[in-house]
Amino acid sequence: MNLNENATEDKGNYADDFPDPPAADKGHSTPPLDPDPPAGDEDHFTPPPDPPAGDKDRCTIQDIDLDEIQHLASIGGQKDILQSILFIQALRHSTLDDSLLPLDPDALDHLRNPPQHQLKIEDPHLHLAIDTYLALEHSAVEAYNNVHKAVPQCYPDTDFPSHHKIKCIVAQMSGIESIVDNMCAEGCTAFTGDYALLNRCPHCHSYCYDQIKYEASNGKVKSPVKMFHTVPIDPAAAANMCYHDEWTKHIFEELELTDGKLSIYDDIITGTEYLKAVNEGKIQDSDIVLMLSTDGAQLYESKESDCWIYIWIIINLSPDLRYKKKYILPGGIIPGPNKPKFIESFLFPGLHHLSDLFFAFGTADSPGLLCLSSMVGHTRKNGCRMYCGLKGRHKHGQPQYYPVLLKPLNYTVSGCDHNDIDVNQLLLSPCSDYVNNLYHVVSTTTTAQYNQQQLETGIIKPSILLGLLPNRMFGIPKCFTPNIMHFEGPNMGSLFTDLWHGTMRCDATDDKDSWDWAVFRDKTVWMDHGASIAACAQYLPGSFDWPLCNPAEKINTYYKAWEFILWLWGLGP
């Protein structure tokens, strides 16, 4: 078995879909990959430090004392951890009256007193304007302005509002109004939470406000250099959704009749964590259950992601509705082109307004999920996004780990030479493993200890989600989900593409000329294959969505997950 060095997760534009994973503070200079003992020196790798004084059996995130975590981190002087804890503490103690995120009085009143009746628009002129505004949602503002000019010419008595006015009216009626916060020009940090009063970015030291205008006005004009938008969750938007209430009752009735076994597992609400939360009273009948999803957005064709977004999915809705655009709630939009470095500061406003809503899952591709979990990446020793405890293996003298289940032949790397792992026996680690390992990480007092704990535990720093109320969320790491879509699509697709092109790096003992599967080493064959894929469009049924792009032209910039899946498993060599 060959542990190949090319096995990366998201290749091409997929690797840029979300900000870089959190890195340890410069004071603790963490290397790009997990710190690993030098080749031949594994036996001298010092053991982890003892547990913190007064260590106890911590079983759930409810057992995490944030004040204690902050105190331990302050002793160790880990600025990156302290930085995250400040935002976690602010999130845990947040209220709608919080001065860190002041809301417009009307928006605050709407959140506290959502409308209890169906909206009725009796003015036909206003109804026409709203219909026009919504119909042109994908068009330029100029399209609405042209209609605004044309309508009075035909109907002089019509009070047809301007684009700005109708936008404000729709926001007022729907209650969906974005919160605008400042961010640094380079996109490193948002000036929110504990950074709300800063004038310069703590990472790149760029200014929050336009310094020319600021100095010319003697500090009176504060014009933000860059801003981002957050849309607070409106509970009214998720009202009258009874699917999960009705089916939860049905499921518990079935469990009583079948000795705790369900006939089918087809949705989130049939899962163990959900049913456990309901049974323990964490989720009540009237509760709104949410799932957060983050990703990069490619706004222009043949271009890498240039902004980052997150959305809210309402689990109260039935599966045939909850994933449709109509029912998905926007969470936040972070402009690019640079990737955010301290993502917690951008997520803070959105998480701040969760209030009593129940946070079920945080979902993303692997780079994106690290921004929520604050764990190490998939190339580390403990790289499982679900914290299953599987230890990776690496080559002699190489720092990159791979989740290899079978022990390679003649393999003797210390710390990685465990026996074969039966995938059917893999179990998720209990929350207690994460909680106790987190205490070990924040208790380190030297760079060497911190690097070693990061290696052994897979934790970089506390997750921003620890700021949520423990009884209003699934435990960490159980709130993080697998990423099947990217695994079977772009991940596997990129690996097979390297094999077919004969570009995958290999050991010196291997001979690429013997790779009879490298059919695309001939560029002409690759171009012909791409053209044949594009020509398949007329033979594919409508259920395959829209036709595949030519992989020879678009695979590095414009290929989507579903295209990789169909190409790899249906039309590839």
ROLO-417115 format. One record per residue (C-alpha): residue in one letter; x, y negated, z negated. Coordinates in steps of 0.5 Angstrom, whole numbers. Last residue first. Layout:
<ronus>
 rest     X     Y     Z
    a     X     Y     Z
...
</ronus>
This chain:
<ronus>
 rest     X     Y     Z
    p   -25   -12    36
    g   -30   -17    34
    l   -38   -17    36
    g   -42   -15    30
    w   -38   -14    23
    l   -33   -20    25
    w   -37   -24    30
    l   -43   -24    26
    i   -40   -25    19
    f   -36   -31    22
    e   -41   -34    25
    w   -45   -34    18
    a   -40   -37    15
    k   -39   -43    19
    y   -34   -44    25
    y   -32   -51    26
    t   -25   -53    25
    n   -20   -47    25
    i   -25   -42    29
    k   -27   -47    34
    e   -24   -46    41
    a   -22   -39    41
    p   -28   -37    36
    n   -33   -40    42
    c   -39   -42    38
    l   -44   -37    36
    p   -51   -38    38
    w   -57   -40    34
    d   -60   -37    28
    f   -59   -29    29
    s   -67   -28    28
    g   -68   -31    35
    p   -65   -25    39
    l   -58   -25    42
    y   -57   -23    49
    q   -57   -30    52
    a   -52   -32    47
    c   -47   -27    48
    a   -43   -32    53
    a   -40   -35    47
    i   -37   -29    45
    s   -35   -27    52
    a   -31   -34    52
    g   -27   -32    46
    h   -25   -25    48
    d   -22   -28    55
    m   -19   -34    51
    w   -16   -28    46
    v   -14   -24    52
    t   -10   -29    55
    k    -7   -31    49
    d    -4   -24    49
    r    -2   -23    41
    f   -10   -22    41
    v   -10   -14    41
    a    -6   -14    34
    w    -9    -7    33
    d    -3    -3    36
    w     1    -6    31
    s     8    -2    32
    d    11    -9    35
    k    10   -12    28
    d    15    -8    25
    d    15    -7    18
    t    21    -6    14
    a    22   -13    13
    d    16   -14    10
    c    10   -17    13
    r     7   -24    15
    m     1   -24    18
    t     1   -27    25
    g     0   -21    29
    h    -6   -24    33
    w   -11   -18    31
    l    -8   -18    24
    d    -8   -26    23
    t   -16   -26    25
    f   -17   -20    21
    l   -15   -24    15
    s   -19   -30    17
    g   -25   -26    18
    m   -25   -23    11
    n   -25   -30     8
    p   -29   -33    13
    g   -35   -28    12
    e   -35   -22     8
    f   -32   -26     2
    h   -35   -33     4
    m   -42   -30     3
    i   -40   -26    -3
    n   -38   -31    -8
    p   -39   -29   -15
    t   -43   -33   -20
    f   -41   -37   -26
    c   -46   -38   -32
    k   -43   -31   -35
    p   -37   -35   -36
    i   -39   -38   -40
    g   -46   -37   -44
    f   -52   -38   -40
    m   -55   -45   -42
    r   -60   -49   -46
    n   -58   -46   -53
    p   -50   -48   -52
    l   -52   -56   -51
    l   -48   -58   -45
    g   -41   -61   -46
    l   -38   -54   -45
    l   -40   -55   -38
    i   -34   -59   -37
    s   -30   -53   -38
    p   -24   -53   -43
    k   -17   -52   -40
    i   -13   -48   -36
    i   -16   -41   -37
    g   -13   -35   -34
    t   -12   -32   -41
    e    -5   -28   -40
    l    -2   -33   -35
    q    -5   -40   -38
    q    -3   -37   -45
    q     4   -36   -42
    n     4   -43   -39
    y     2   -46   -45
    q     7   -43   -49
    a    13   -45   -45
    t    10   -52   -45
    t    10   -52   -52
    t     5   -53   -58
    t     0   -48   -56
    s    -7   -49   -59
    v   -11   -51   -54
    v   -10   -44   -50
    h   -11   -39   -56
    y   -17   -43   -57
    l   -20   -42   -50
    n   -18   -34   -51
    n   -22   -34   -57
    v   -28   -37   -53
    y   -27   -33   -46
    d   -26   -26   -50
    s   -32   -28   -54
    c   -37   -29   -48
    p   -36   -22   -46
    s   -32   -19   -40
    l   -36   -17   -34
    l   -35   -10   -33
    l   -31    -6   -28
    q   -32     2   -29
    n   -35     2   -21
    v   -29    -1   -19
    d   -25     5   -22
    i   -18     2   -23
    d   -11     5   -21
    n    -6     5   -27
    h    -3    -1   -30
    d     4    -3   -27
    c     2   -10   -27
    g     6   -12   -33
    s    12   -10   -31
    v    13    -9   -24
    t    14    -1   -23
    y    11     1   -16
    n    13     7   -13
    l     7     8    -9
    p     2     2   -10
    k    -3     2   -16
    l   -10     2   -13
    l   -15    -4   -15
    v   -11    -9   -12
    p   -13   -16   -15
    y    -7   -20   -12
    y    -2   -24   -15
    q     3   -29   -12
    p     9   -30   -16
    q    14   -26   -12
    g    20   -23   -15
    h    18   -16   -15
    k    11   -16   -11
    h     5   -18   -15
    r    -1   -14   -19
    g    -7   -17   -21
    k   -11   -16   -28
    l   -18   -15   -28
    g   -21   -18   -34
    c   -28   -19   -31
    y   -27   -27   -32
    m   -33   -28   -27
    r   -28   -32   -22
    c   -23   -27   -23
    g   -16   -30   -22
    n   -13   -27   -28
    k    -6   -26   -26
    r    -7   -31   -21
    t    -8   -32   -13
    h   -16   -32   -15
    g   -15   -39   -18
    v   -14   -41   -25
    m   -20   -43   -30
    s   -23   -50   -31
    s   -30   -47   -30
    l   -33   -52   -26
    c   -27   -55   -22
    l   -25   -48   -21
    l   -32   -46   -18
    g   -30   -51   -12
    p   -24   -47   -10
    s   -27   -41   -10
    d   -34   -43    -6
    a   -39   -46   -11
    t   -44   -44   -16
    g   -46   -46   -23
    f   -51   -42   -26
    a   -57   -42   -31
    f   -57   -50   -34
    f   -64   -50   -38
    l   -67   -57   -38
    d   -67   -61   -44
    s   -63   -67   -42
    l   -60   -65   -35
    h   -58   -73   -35
    h   -51   -73   -37
    l   -50   -67   -32
    g   -51   -72   -26
    p   -47   -77   -29
    f   -41   -73   -31
    l   -40   -69   -25
    f   -35   -75   -22
    s   -31   -75   -28
    e   -31   -68   -29
    i   -28   -68   -22
    f   -21   -71   -24
    k   -17   -70   -18
    p   -22   -72   -13
    k   -21   -70    -5
    n   -18   -75    -1
    p   -23   -77     5
    g   -27   -78     2
    p   -34   -80    -1
    i   -37   -76    -7
    i   -45   -75    -6
    g   -49   -73   -12
    g   -54   -68   -15
    p   -59   -68    -9
    l   -65   -64   -11
    i   -67   -58    -6
    y   -75   -57    -5
    k   -76   -59     2
    k   -69   -57     4
    k   -71   -49     3
    y   -67   -45    -2
    r   -73   -45    -7
    l   -78   -43    -3
    d   -78   -36    -1
    p   -74   -34    -7
    s   -80   -37   -11
    l   -79   -44   -15
    n   -78   -44   -22
    i   -70   -43   -20
    i   -70   -50   -18
    i   -64   -51   -14
    w   -59   -57   -16
    i   -54   -60   -11
    y   -47   -62   -11
    i   -43   -66    -5
    w   -36   -67    -3
    c   -34   -72     3
    d   -29   -72     9
    s   -29   -64    10
    e   -24   -63    16
    k   -26   -65    23
    s   -28   -61    29
    e   -35   -64    29
    y   -37   -70    24
    l   -40   -70    17
    q   -36   -64    14
    a   -39   -63     7
    g   -35   -60     2
    d   -39   -56    -3
    t   -42   -55   -10
    s   -48   -51   -12
    l   -52   -52   -19
    m   -57   -48   -21
    l   -63   -50   -25
    v   -69   -47   -30
    i   -75   -52   -32
    d   -78   -50   -38
    s   -85   -49   -39
    d   -85   -42   -41
    q   -80   -42   -45
    i   -72   -41   -44
    k   -68   -40   -50
    g   -73   -36   -54
    e   -69   -30   -55
    n   -73   -26   -50
    v   -73   -31   -45
    a   -65   -32   -45
    k   -64   -24   -45
    l   -69   -24   -39
    y   -65   -29   -36
    e   -58   -26   -37
    t   -60   -19   -35
    g   -63   -21   -29
    t   -70   -20   -26
    i   -71   -27   -26
    i   -65   -28   -21
    d   -69   -24   -16
    d   -69   -17   -13
    y   -68   -12   -18
    i   -74    -7   -17
    s   -77    -1   -21
    l   -75    -4   -27
    k   -73     0   -33
    g   -74    -2   -41
    d   -78     4   -42
    t   -82     4   -36
    l   -89     1   -39
    e   -86    -4   -44
    l   -81    -6   -38
    e   -87    -7   -33
    e   -90   -12   -38
    f   -84   -16   -39
    i   -83   -16   -31
    h   -90   -19   -31
    k   -89   -24   -36
    t   -83   -27   -32
    w   -87   -26   -26
    e   -92   -31   -28
    d   -87   -36   -32
    h   -82   -36   -26
    y   -87   -37   -21
    c   -91   -43   -24
    m   -88   -49   -21
    n   -93   -55   -23
    a   -87   -59   -24
    a   -80   -59   -21
    a   -80   -66   -18
    a   -83   -69   -25
    p   -77   -67   -28
    d   -73   -72   -24
    i   -66   -70   -24
    p   -61   -76   -24
    v   -59   -78   -17
    t   -51   -79   -17
    h   -48   -84   -12
    f   -40   -86   -11
    m   -37   -92   -11
    k   -30   -95    -8
    v   -27  -102    -9
    p   -32  -105   -13
    s   -33  -112   -13
    k   -32  -115   -20
    v   -33  -123   -19
    k   -31  -127   -25
    g   -24  -125   -27
    n   -21  -132   -25
    s   -25  -132   -19
    a   -19  -132   -14
    e   -16  -126   -18
    y   -22  -121   -18
    k   -23  -123   -10
    i   -16  -121    -9
    q   -16  -115   -14
    d   -22  -112   -11
    y   -24  -108   -17
    c   -23  -101   -20
    y   -15  -102   -19
    s   -10   -96   -17
    h    -6   -93   -22
    c    -6   -86   -18
    h    -8   -82   -24
    p   -10   -86   -30
    c   -14   -90   -25
    r   -14   -98   -27
    n   -19  -103   -30
    l   -22   -98   -35
    l   -29   -99   -38
    a   -32   -93   -36
    y   -26   -88   -37
    d   -29   -85   -43
    g   -36   -83   -39
    t   -35   -86   -32
    f   -30   -89   -28
    a   -29   -84   -23
    t   -22   -81   -21
    c   -18   -79   -16
    g   -22   -82   -10
    e   -16   -86    -7
    a   -19   -92    -8
    c   -21   -91   -15
    m   -29   -90   -17
    n   -35   -94   -19
    d   -41   -91   -21
    v   -48   -92   -17
    i   -54   -88   -20
    s   -59   -86   -14
    e   -66   -87   -15
    i   -71   -81   -14
    g   -78   -84   -18
    s   -82   -82   -12
    m   -86   -88   -12
    q   -80   -93   -14
    a   -75   -90    -9
    v   -80   -90    -3
    i   -82   -97    -5
    c   -74   -99    -5
    k   -73   -96     2
    i   -79   -99     5
    k   -76  -106     2
    h   -69  -105     5
    h   -72  -102    12
    s   -77  -108    13
    p   -84  -108    11
    f   -90  -107    16
    d   -95  -112    14
    t  -100  -111    20
    d  -104  -117    22
    p  -100  -118    29
    y  -102  -111    31
    c   -98  -110    38
    q   -93  -115    37
    p   -93  -113    29
    v   -91  -106    31
    a   -85  -107    35
    k   -80  -111    30
    h   -81  -106    25
    v   -80  -100    30
    n   -74  -103    32
    n   -71  -104    25
    y   -73   -96    24
    a   -69   -94    30
    e   -63   -99    27
    v   -63   -95    21
    a   -60   -90    25
    s   -64   -83    25
    h   -64   -77    21
    e   -69   -80    16
    l   -73   -83    22
    a   -80   -79    21
    l   -79   -81    13
    y   -79   -88    15
    t   -84   -88    20
    d   -89   -84    15
    i   -87   -89    10
    a   -89   -95    14
    l   -95   -92    17
    h   -98   -91     9
    l   -96   -98     8
    h  -100  -100    13
    p  -106   -95    11
    d  -106   -98     4
    e  -109   -92     0
    i  -103   -89    -2
    k  -104   -83    -7
    l   -99   -80   -12
    q  -102   -74   -15
    h  -102   -75   -23
    q   -98   -74   -29
    p   -93   -79   -27
    p   -86   -78   -31
    n   -86   -82   -37
    r   -79   -81   -40
    l   -75   -81   -33
    h   -80   -86   -30
    d   -78   -91   -36
    l   -71   -90   -35
    a   -72   -92   -28
    d   -76   -98   -29
    p   -71  -100   -35
    d   -65   -99   -30
    l   -60   -94   -33
    p   -54   -95   -37
    l   -49   -89   -37
    l   -43   -90   -42
    s   -48   -94   -46
    d   -52   -88   -48
    d   -60   -90   -48
    l   -62   -83   -44
    t   -57   -79   -49
    s   -51   -76   -49
    h   -47   -73   -55
    r   -45   -66   -52
    l   -43   -70   -45
    a   -39   -75   -49
    q   -35   -69   -53
    i   -34   -66   -46
    f   -31   -72   -43
    l   -27   -73   -49
    i   -25   -66   -48
    s   -23   -66   -41
    q   -18   -72   -43
    l   -15   -68   -49
    i   -14   -62   -44
    d   -10   -66   -39
    k    -6   -70   -45
    q    -4   -63   -48
    g     0   -66   -54
    g     0   -60   -58
    i    -3   -63   -64
    s    -8   -67   -60
    a   -11   -60   -57
    l   -12   -57   -64
    h   -16   -63   -66
    q   -20   -63   -60
    i   -22   -56   -60
    e   -23   -57   -68
    d   -28   -63   -66
    l   -31   -58   -60
    d   -33   -53   -65
    i   -34   -47   -61
    d   -38   -42   -64
    q   -44   -43   -60
    i   -40   -41   -54
    t   -41   -34   -56
    c   -37   -29   -60
    r   -32   -32   -65
    d   -29   -28   -70
    k   -25   -32   -74
    d   -18   -36   -73
    g   -16   -40   -80
    a   -10   -42   -77
    p   -10   -41   -69
    p    -8   -35   -66
    d    -1   -33   -66
    p     3   -35   -60
    p     3   -30   -54
    p     9   -26   -53
    t    16   -28   -50
    f    18   -25   -43
    h    25   -22   -44
    d    22   -15   -42
    e    20   -18   -35
    d    27   -20   -34
    g    29   -16   -27
    a    25   -21   -23
    p    24   -28   -27
    p    18   -28   -31
    d    12   -31   -28
    p     9   -37   -29
    d     2   -37   -25
    l     2   -41   -19
    p     4   -48   -17
    p     8   -49   -23
    t     5   -52   -30
    s     9   -58   -32
    h     6   -59   -39
    g     7   -66   -39
    k     5   -67   -32
    d    -2   -64   -35
    a    -4   -58   -32
    a    -8   -57   -26
    p   -15   -57   -24
    p   -17   -54   -18
    d   -16   -58   -12
    p   -23   -61    -9
    f   -28   -58    -5
    d   -29   -55     2
    d   -21   -56     4
    a   -20   -49     4
    y   -26   -47     8
    n   -23   -52    14
    g   -18   -47    16
    k   -17   -41    11
    d   -21   -40     5
    e   -18   -34     0
    t   -11   -33     2
    a    -8   -26     3
    n    -2   -28     7
    e     3   -25     2
    n     1   -18     4
    l     1   -13    -2
    n     3    -7     2
    m     0     0     0
</ronus>
